[in-house]
Amino acid sequence: MATKKGAKPAPLDPKVTRKLLDKLATDNDFRRLFKKDAHAALAQVGYKVEAGASSAGGCMQLAPTDRIAPKAKIARDRAKLESALNVPVSFLCAQQFSAD
């Protein structure tokens, strides 16, 4: 996907945010996909990249050595995560989903 250099990530629709957090808090297969390919996981929950924007998956992508946060932590911090993900200019970076 070609994007402009320095393009901001396309914002997450609140419905996509809720689906993302639901799956990260409950679905082991989805969690493995998110850890391996955050963009593909986002697409699976309905995320679409707007023309001229970059994918939020790049910002959310965990490093291969990172562990994803436990399901209980994601469920516990859901309101905070949902609030942060719905601010278009303030995407969470991967450390927010990291276990450490």
Sequence and secondary structure as in RCSB ss.txt:
>XXXX:A:sequence
MATKKGAKPAPLDPKVTRKLLDKLATDNDFRRLFKKDAHAALAQVGYKVEAGASSAGGCMQLAPTDRIAPKAKIA
RDRAKLESALNVPVSFLCAQQFSAD
>XXXX:A:secstr
    TT  B    HHHHHHHHHHHTT HHHHHHHHH HHHHHHHTT    TT B THHHH   TT  B  HHHHH
HTHHHHHHHHT TT    GGGTB  
